[in-house]
Amino acid sequence: MSNNLLSKEQIRREILRIRNSLSENERVVNSNIISNKVSSTKEYKKSSSIGIYYPIGSEVNTIELIKYSLDTKKTISLPRIMDSNRILFFKIIENSFQDIKMTKGKYGILENSMSDFIIEKMDLLIIPGIAFDLQGNRIGFGKGYYDRFLSRKKANCIMALAFENQIIDKVPKTQEDIPVNVLITEKRIIYI
């Protein structure tokens, strides 16, 4: 997608429209391909603590990756928003996937409400986004939660998951925007 003159909001709307138009079958198949690519990377293999988003809407589905990671004894944490001070933090899953109690939090995002254990630093952080470019820049929903979290240097490696049709020529960026280190789609693994 060529977007030289488009604003972040225009790109956000267009890429969401495209992503939402994928069939359920396409999302499932491509999410599984992406999850397999993630688990094959050296960044994932050497990580013992992983922060990962819980999927909403048409995002790349991470549920199977979360289950696999728990089964392989990795410490997994899920994001939680503290809106009073606009902070994102990650709460550790203490037991099995079946024991997780998810509740709807801010913006309809499902959050792990069972744990009180917050992880301070993780080896790998896997994040969502709406649009990405090949320099690792991303457009999220525009609230800045992940950028504020990333600015605190709490992850050794930042990996983003996206469908191939979420990749654009250039993401407009500001000084506050933090790029990802690795971008994985159903077609490729892109190291930045």
VEXKOLRO-745190 format. One record per residue (C-alpha): residue in one letter; z, x, y. Coordinates in steps of 0.1 Angstrom, whole numbers, plus 5000, padded with zeros to 4 digits. Each point is the difference from the previous one (the first is absolute). Example, Ala and Ser with C-alpha at 12.3 -4.5 7.8 and 13.67 -1.06 7.14 Angstrom:
% residues 2
(a; (5078; 5123; 4955));
(s; (4993; 5014; 5034));
//
This chain:
% residues 192
(m; (5000; 5000; 5000));
(s; (4990; 5014; 5034));
(n; (5027; 4993; 5025));
(n; (4995; 5023; 5030));
(l; (5008; 4973; 5026));
(l; (5024; 4977; 4981));
(s; (5037; 4998; 5008));
(k; (5026; 5003; 4973));
(e; (5005; 4962; 5001));
(q; (4963; 4993; 4995));
(i; (4999; 5025; 4971));
(r; (5031; 4985; 4985));
(r; (4985; 4965; 5001));
(e; (4967; 5011; 4985));
(i; (5014; 5021; 4972));
(l; (5026; 4973; 4991));
(r; (4971; 4975; 4998));
(i; (4981; 5024; 4977));
(r; (5031; 5008; 4978));
(n; (5009; 4964; 4997));
(s; (4965; 4991; 4988));
(l; (5005; 5021; 4969));
(s; (5004; 4978; 4969));
(e; (5033; 5000; 4981));
(n; (4982; 5018; 4971));
(e; (4986; 5027; 5023));
(r; (5035; 5006; 5015));
(v; (5016; 5002; 4965));
(v; (4974; 5023; 4985));
(n; (4999; 5023; 5031));
(s; (5038; 5001; 5004));
(n; (5003; 5011; 4963));
(i; (4974; 5027; 5006));
(i; (5018; 5012; 5031));
(s; (5034; 5000; 4983));
(n; (4985; 5022; 4972));
(k; (4986; 5024; 5026));
(v; (5035; 5002; 5017));
(s; (5018; 5008; 4967));
(s; (4974; 5027; 4993));
(t; (5006; 5019; 5032));
(k; (5022; 5032; 5001));
(e; (5019; 4984; 5029));
(y; (5011; 4971; 4979));
(k; (5006; 5021; 4969));
(k; (5023; 5024; 5018));
(s; (5019; 4973; 5019));
(s; (5034; 4988; 4987));
(s; (5007; 4977; 5030));
(i; (4973; 4976; 5012));
(g; (5000; 4974; 5028));
(i; (4974; 4973; 4994));
(y; (4991; 4967; 5016));
(y; (5002; 4967; 4982));
(p; (4966; 4983; 5004));
(i; (4994; 4969; 5021));
(g; (4968; 4981; 5004));
(s; (4968; 5019; 4992));
(e; (5016; 5035; 5001));
(v; (4994; 5024; 4971));
(n; (5024; 4987; 4974));
(t; (5027; 5026; 4992));
(i; (5021; 4980; 4975));
(e; (4986; 5017; 4969));
(l; (5005; 5034; 5016));
(i; (5036; 4991; 5009));
(k; (5007; 4989; 4964));
(y; (4983; 5032; 4986));
(s; (5020; 5022; 5024));
(l; (5033; 4984; 4990));
(d; (4991; 5003; 4963));
(t; (4993; 5038; 5005));
(k; (5035; 5003; 5017));
(k; (4989; 5006; 5035));
(t; (5023; 4989; 5028));
(i; (4981; 4972; 5017));
(s; (5009; 4984; 5033));
(l; (4985; 4971; 5019));
(p; (4998; 4994; 5038));
(r; (5023; 4979; 5019));
(i; (4998; 4991; 5037));
(m; (5030; 5000; 5023));
(d; (4985; 4981; 5029));
(s; (5029; 5003; 5024));
(n; (4990; 5036; 5007));
(r; (4965; 4998; 4986));
(i; (5007; 5025; 4971));
(l; (4985; 5002; 4966));
(f; (5022; 5015; 4972));
(f; (4996; 5001; 4962));
(k; (5025; 4986; 4975));
(i; (5001; 5014; 4965));
(i; (4993; 4979; 4969));
(e; (5031; 5005; 4980));
(n; (4990; 4984; 4967));
(s; (4968; 4988; 4984));
(f; (4972; 4982; 5016));
(q; (5011; 4967; 4985));
(d; (5034; 5004; 5017));
(i; (4985; 5002; 5035));
(k; (5008; 4971; 5022));
(m; (4973; 4997; 5027));
(t; (5007; 4979; 5031));
(k; (4976; 4992; 5028));
(g; (5008; 5021; 5030));
(k; (4985; 5006; 5035));
(y; (4963; 4990; 5002));
(g; (5001; 4985; 4965));
(i; (5003; 5034; 4983));
(l; (5019; 4999; 4967));
(e; (5030; 5024; 5001));
(n; (5023; 5013; 4973));
(s; (5033; 4982; 5007));
(m; (5019; 5012; 4970));
(s; (5008; 5036; 5010));
(d; (5022; 5014; 5027));
(f; (4988; 5036; 4993));
(i; (4978; 5014; 5027));
(i; (4979; 5031; 4993));
(e; (5001; 5026; 5027));
(k; (4970; 5021; 4990));
(m; (4974; 4996; 4974));
(d; (4974; 5022; 4983));
(l; (4972; 4974; 5004));
(l; (4995; 4970; 5022));
(i; (4972; 4975; 4990));
(i; (4991; 4978; 5029));
(p; (4976; 4971; 5007));
(g; (4977; 4995; 5029));
(i; (4971; 4979; 5012));
(a; (4974; 5026; 5010));
(f; (4997; 5038; 4995));
(d; (4977; 5028; 5009));
(l; (4993; 5033; 4982));
(q; (5024; 5019; 5023));
(g; (5030; 4980; 4986));
(n; (5004; 4978; 5030));
(r; (5010; 4964; 4993));
(i; (5003; 4966; 5016));
(g; (5028; 4979; 4987));
(f; (5012; 4966; 5013));
(g; (5008; 5016; 5034));
(k; (5038; 4999; 5000));
(g; (5005; 5038; 4996));
(y; (5026; 4998; 4973));
(y; (4984; 5025; 4977));
(d; (4990; 5024; 5029));
(r; (5037; 5000; 5012));
(f; (5011; 5007; 4964));
(l; (4975; 5027; 4995));
(s; (5009; 5017; 5033));
(r; (5035; 5006; 4986));
(k; (4984; 5023; 4973));
(k; (5017; 4983; 4970));
(a; (4971; 5005; 4975));
(n; (4984; 5032; 4987));
(c; (4967; 4983; 4994));
(i; (4985; 4968; 5015));
(m; (4975; 4982; 4978));
(a; (4981; 4969; 5009));
(l; (4983; 4975; 4977));
(a; (4970; 4980; 5011));
(f; (4969; 4984; 4986));
(e; (4968; 5019; 5008));
(n; (4989; 4973; 5025));
(q; (5030; 5008; 5022));
(i; (4986; 5034; 5009));
(i; (4984; 5002; 5034));
(d; (4983; 5027; 5020));
(k; (5028; 5006; 5025));
(v; (5034; 4984; 5006));
(p; (5010; 5000; 5037));
(k; (5034; 5018; 5002));
(t; (5028; 5006; 5023));
(q; (5025; 5029; 5002));
(e; (5026; 4979; 4980));
(d; (4976; 4995; 4970));
(i; (5008; 5021; 4970));
(p; (4971; 5008; 4976));
(v; (5004; 4999; 4962));
(n; (4995; 5030; 4978));
(v; (4982; 4983; 4971));
(l; (4979; 4968; 5000));
(i; (4991; 4984; 4967));
(t; (4974; 4973; 4994));
(e; (4984; 4987; 4968));
(k; (4972; 5025; 5005));
(r; (5016; 5032; 5012));
(i; (5031; 5021; 5008));
(i; (4998; 5014; 5035));
(y; (5021; 5029; 5010));
(i; (5005; 5004; 5037));
//
